[in-house]
Amino acid sequence: MFGSFILMFITSLGLAILVNRIGVWGWMSGVKLGAFTGVCFALTSIGINMLYEKKPMGLFFINGGYQVLGNIIAAVIIVCWQ
C-alpha cells in the first residue's frame, strides 16, 4: 500500500504543477483537467499495456475508469484547494 501511496502522490504532484503552470481555477476546470490528463496519460498507458497482455476488454474499462476518475477527483481537490 505504501508503494501505491507514493505513486498516487507523484501523480497528484504532477497535477498540482500543471494547475499552477496553466492557472486554472474553479471546480469545473478541475474536472476538465482531470479528465484530460486521465484520458491522455493514464488511459492510453493502460491501453497500450492491455494490447500486449491480451487481457479482457472489461478489465481495461475497470482499470482505465479508475485512473480517469482518480485524476478527476485529484484535480478538483487541487484546484479548489488553491
Helices and strands as residue ranges (DSSP letters): H 2-22, H 27-37, I 38-43, H 44-53, H 57-81
